[in-house]
Amino acid sequence: MKIVLIHGKNTDPNSNWYPWFGREVEKMGYEYIAPVMPSPADPIIKEWLAEIEKIKPDEKTILIGHSRGGFAILRWLEKATPKKKVKKVILIAVNSGRLKDKAILSESDYGFYTDEGYDFEKIKSHCDDFVVLHSRDDKTVSFSAGESNAAGLSAKFLQFNDRGHFGKGINEISEILEEIQPAIKRK
């Protein structure tokens, strides 16, 4: 089993709760991959998709994306070849993908956003098991984005009131471990 974490914008694998998560996954004895994504301050979708492709996700891979990292995972699944499958996808504080919902309207998006948002049907053709985590007090990405993603993906939706954007000050997210356990048991 391969567990892949794609970090968010303006971070790296040594930020936030990511190191804690990596240690926990490694204690379980699974392969853990957390690449340093290129240009994290001003990400370009093509570069992030290329990094995900290098990992070679497959039917024994759980993809976990925080914020822009989850965004990149969804865009990668949209573009994946027809027979490509992954085991599970967990999205934490991920935007809707619609241009009108950009968190910071003035920021460049370099291909992350579209007028239509995500093509959920294409995405779901590559995975049958989605989980969305979102907090009502997220000041970066609106709670409605989490609701939209959960509905579009027919995902399990874990809602919180006090986790913000799951960034600074959040050192653990035990719910992620709880969500990867069932997928691991269904090898």
NUVOVO-64046 format. One record per residue (C-alpha): residue number from 1; residue in one letter; x, y, z. Coordinates in pm, whole numbers, plus 50000, padded with zeros to 5 digits. Example, Ala and Ser with C-alpha at 12.3 -4.5 7.8 and 13.67 -1.06 7.14 Angstrom:
2
+-----+------+-------+-------+-------+
|  nr | rest |    c1 |    c2 |    c3 |
+-----+------+-------+-------+-------+
|   1 |    A | 51230 | 49550 | 50780 |
|   2 |    S | 51367 | 49894 | 50714 |
+-----+------+-------+-------+-------+
This chain:
187
+-----+------+-------+-------+-------+
|  nr | rest |    c1 |    c2 |    c3 |
+-----+------+-------+-------+-------+
|   1 |    M | 50000 | 50000 | 50000 |
|   2 |    K | 50128 | 50342 | 49900 |
|   3 |    I | 50002 | 50650 | 50082 |
|   4 |    V | 50071 | 50981 | 49909 |
|   5 |    L | 50031 | 51326 | 50061 |
|   6 |    I | 50021 | 51629 | 49833 |
|   7 |    H | 50077 | 51942 | 50041 |
|   8 |    G | 49906 | 52276 | 49996 |
|   9 |    K | 50013 | 52609 | 49855 |
|  10 |    N | 50284 | 52798 | 50047 |
|  11 |    T | 50383 | 52484 | 50239 |
|  12 |    D | 50604 | 52178 | 50207 |
|  13 |    P | 50602 | 51825 | 50355 |
|  14 |    N | 50763 | 51955 | 50677 |
|  15 |    S | 50479 | 52200 | 50752 |
|  16 |    N | 50156 | 52178 | 50949 |
|  17 |    W | 50037 | 51828 | 51042 |
|  18 |    Y | 50221 | 51660 | 50753 |
|  19 |    P | 50525 | 51532 | 50952 |
|  20 |    W | 50297 | 51381 | 51217 |
|  21 |    F | 50096 | 51205 | 50948 |
|  22 |    G | 50408 | 51070 | 50778 |
|  23 |    R | 50537 | 50924 | 51105 |
|  24 |    E | 50201 | 50760 | 51175 |
|  25 |    V | 50182 | 50602 | 50829 |
|  26 |    E | 50539 | 50475 | 50853 |
|  27 |    K | 50462 | 50322 | 51196 |
|  28 |    M | 50188 | 50125 | 51021 |
|  29 |    G | 50452 | 49990 | 50784 |
|  30 |    Y | 50323 | 50146 | 50462 |
|  31 |    E | 50512 | 50330 | 50194 |
|  32 |    Y | 50472 | 50704 | 50250 |
|  33 |    I | 50541 | 50958 | 49978 |
|  34 |    A | 50515 | 51335 | 50030 |
|  35 |    P | 50683 | 51511 | 49739 |
|  36 |    V | 50794 | 51871 | 49756 |
|  37 |    M | 50570 | 52028 | 49497 |
|  38 |    P | 50729 | 52283 | 49261 |
|  39 |    S | 50674 | 52657 | 49304 |
|  40 |    P | 50454 | 52619 | 49614 |
|  41 |    A | 50410 | 52996 | 49650 |
|  42 |    D | 50268 | 53028 | 49298 |
|  43 |    P | 50185 | 52676 | 49177 |
|  44 |    I | 50136 | 52583 | 48813 |
|  45 |    I | 49895 | 52295 | 48753 |
|  46 |    K | 50103 | 52128 | 48479 |
|  47 |    E | 50404 | 52109 | 48711 |
|  48 |    W | 50200 | 51967 | 48997 |
|  49 |    L | 50033 | 51709 | 48770 |
|  50 |    A | 50377 | 51601 | 48647 |
|  51 |    E | 50491 | 51546 | 49008 |
|  52 |    I | 50184 | 51334 | 49083 |
|  53 |    E | 50242 | 51134 | 48765 |
|  54 |    K | 50602 | 51058 | 48874 |
|  55 |    I | 50461 | 50880 | 49180 |
|  56 |    K | 50265 | 50643 | 48954 |
|  57 |    P | 49947 | 50619 | 49164 |
|  58 |    D | 49761 | 50290 | 49111 |
|  59 |    E | 49488 | 50073 | 49261 |
|  60 |    K | 49703 | 50027 | 49574 |
|  61 |    T | 49745 | 50401 | 49632 |
|  62 |    I | 49563 | 50628 | 49873 |
|  63 |    L | 49593 | 50993 | 49765 |
|  64 |    I | 49557 | 51262 | 50031 |
|  65 |    G | 49548 | 51627 | 49935 |
|  66 |    H | 49539 | 51936 | 50152 |
|  67 |    S | 49404 | 52255 | 49996 |
|  68 |    R | 49583 | 52313 | 49664 |
|  69 |    G | 49723 | 51959 | 49690 |
|  70 |    G | 49371 | 51814 | 49683 |
|  71 |    F | 49291 | 52044 | 49395 |
|  72 |    A | 49587 | 51896 | 49202 |
|  73 |    I | 49476 | 51540 | 49281 |
|  74 |    L | 49130 | 51608 | 49139 |
|  75 |    R | 49276 | 51765 | 48825 |
|  76 |    W | 49512 | 51467 | 48787 |
|  77 |    L | 49216 | 51226 | 48813 |
|  78 |    E | 49026 | 51427 | 48550 |
|  79 |    K | 49314 | 51378 | 48306 |
|  80 |    A | 49405 | 51020 | 48398 |
|  81 |    T | 49392 | 50752 | 48130 |
|  82 |    P | 49060 | 50564 | 48115 |
|  83 |    K | 49168 | 50247 | 48298 |
|  84 |    K | 49369 | 50424 | 48572 |
|  85 |    K | 49234 | 50358 | 48924 |
|  86 |    V | 49337 | 50458 | 49274 |
|  87 |    K | 49219 | 50298 | 49597 |
|  88 |    K | 49101 | 50605 | 49787 |
|  89 |    V | 49113 | 50986 | 49782 |
|  90 |    I | 49096 | 51204 | 50093 |
|  91 |    L | 49052 | 51579 | 50041 |
|  92 |    I | 49113 | 51832 | 50316 |
|  93 |    A | 48994 | 52194 | 50277 |
|  94 |    V | 48984 | 52180 | 49895 |
|  95 |    N | 48827 | 52455 | 49683 |
|  96 |    S | 48549 | 52391 | 49430 |
|  97 |    G | 48763 | 52436 | 49119 |
|  98 |    R | 48531 | 52703 | 48980 |
|  99 |    L | 48695 | 53027 | 48878 |
| 100 |    K | 48422 | 53226 | 49054 |
| 101 |    D | 48512 | 53055 | 49384 |
| 102 |    K | 48882 | 53146 | 49390 |
| 103 |    A | 48988 | 53206 | 49748 |
| 104 |    I | 49191 | 53515 | 49650 |
| 105 |    L | 49049 | 53667 | 49334 |
| 106 |    S | 49368 | 53855 | 49247 |
| 107 |    E | 49599 | 53551 | 49266 |
| 108 |    S | 49712 | 53375 | 48953 |
| 109 |    D | 49571 | 53026 | 48908 |
| 110 |    Y | 49788 | 52877 | 48633 |
| 111 |    G | 49525 | 52627 | 48523 |
| 112 |    F | 49386 | 52512 | 48858 |
| 113 |    Y | 49048 | 52684 | 48809 |
| 114 |    T | 48797 | 52660 | 48526 |
| 115 |    D | 48457 | 52819 | 48469 |
| 116 |    E | 48290 | 52478 | 48510 |
| 117 |    G | 48485 | 52349 | 48811 |
| 118 |    Y | 48559 | 51977 | 48831 |
| 119 |    D | 48431 | 51703 | 48602 |
| 120 |    F | 48313 | 51479 | 48884 |
| 121 |    E | 48204 | 51196 | 48654 |
| 122 |    K | 48553 | 51165 | 48503 |
| 123 |    I | 48708 | 51186 | 48848 |
| 124 |    K | 48478 | 50917 | 48990 |
| 125 |    S | 48565 | 50684 | 48703 |
| 126 |    H | 48913 | 50654 | 48860 |
| 127 |    C | 48818 | 50598 | 49225 |
| 128 |    D | 48521 | 50462 | 49415 |
| 129 |    D | 48608 | 50587 | 49763 |
| 130 |    F | 48626 | 50959 | 49846 |
| 131 |    V | 48633 | 51141 | 50179 |
| 132 |    V | 48609 | 51520 | 50217 |
| 133 |    L | 48711 | 51701 | 50536 |
| 134 |    H | 48613 | 52066 | 50573 |
| 135 |    S | 48568 | 52306 | 50862 |
| 136 |    R | 48292 | 52564 | 50887 |
| 137 |    D | 48543 | 52822 | 51017 |
| 138 |    D | 48778 | 52790 | 50717 |
| 139 |    K | 48855 | 53148 | 50617 |
| 140 |    T | 49055 | 53045 | 50308 |
| 141 |    V | 48813 | 52808 | 50134 |
| 142 |    S | 48441 | 52839 | 50195 |
| 143 |    F | 48253 | 52555 | 50362 |
| 144 |    S | 48021 | 52547 | 50060 |
| 145 |    A | 48320 | 52428 | 49851 |
| 146 |    G | 48352 | 52126 | 50079 |
| 147 |    E | 47980 | 52062 | 50048 |
| 148 |    S | 47998 | 52090 | 49669 |
| 149 |    N | 48297 | 51854 | 49644 |
| 150 |    A | 48139 | 51599 | 49877 |
| 151 |    A | 47814 | 51602 | 49680 |
| 152 |    G | 47983 | 51586 | 49339 |
| 153 |    L | 48207 | 51298 | 49443 |
| 154 |    S | 47939 | 51111 | 49643 |
| 155 |    A | 48196 | 51132 | 49921 |
| 156 |    K | 48183 | 51073 | 50291 |
| 157 |    F | 48177 | 51426 | 50433 |
| 158 |    L | 48348 | 51493 | 50767 |
| 159 |    Q | 48245 | 51836 | 50891 |
| 160 |    F | 48420 | 52035 | 51162 |
| 161 |    N | 48358 | 52366 | 51335 |
| 162 |    D | 48702 | 52456 | 51469 |
| 163 |    R | 48981 | 52342 | 51235 |
| 164 |    G | 49004 | 52648 | 51010 |
| 165 |    H | 49198 | 52563 | 50695 |
| 166 |    F | 49369 | 52268 | 50868 |
| 167 |    G | 49693 | 52467 | 50860 |
| 168 |    K | 49900 | 52638 | 51127 |
| 169 |    G | 49807 | 52525 | 51475 |
| 170 |    I | 49667 | 52192 | 51356 |
| 171 |    N | 49933 | 51934 | 51440 |
| 172 |    E | 49727 | 51617 | 51400 |
| 173 |    I | 49419 | 51507 | 51211 |
| 174 |    S | 49339 | 51168 | 51361 |
| 175 |    E | 49036 | 51134 | 51136 |
| 176 |    I | 49266 | 51079 | 50837 |
| 177 |    L | 49418 | 50774 | 51004 |
| 178 |    E | 49068 | 50646 | 51079 |
| 179 |    E | 48979 | 50687 | 50711 |
| 180 |    I | 49283 | 50508 | 50572 |
| 181 |    Q | 49242 | 50205 | 50801 |
| 182 |    P | 48937 | 50056 | 50621 |
| 183 |    A | 49101 | 50103 | 50280 |
| 184 |    I | 49416 | 49927 | 50401 |
| 185 |    K | 49215 | 49636 | 50539 |
| 186 |    R | 49045 | 49592 | 50198 |
| 187 |    K | 49372 | 49529 | 50016 |
+-----+------+-------+-------+-------+
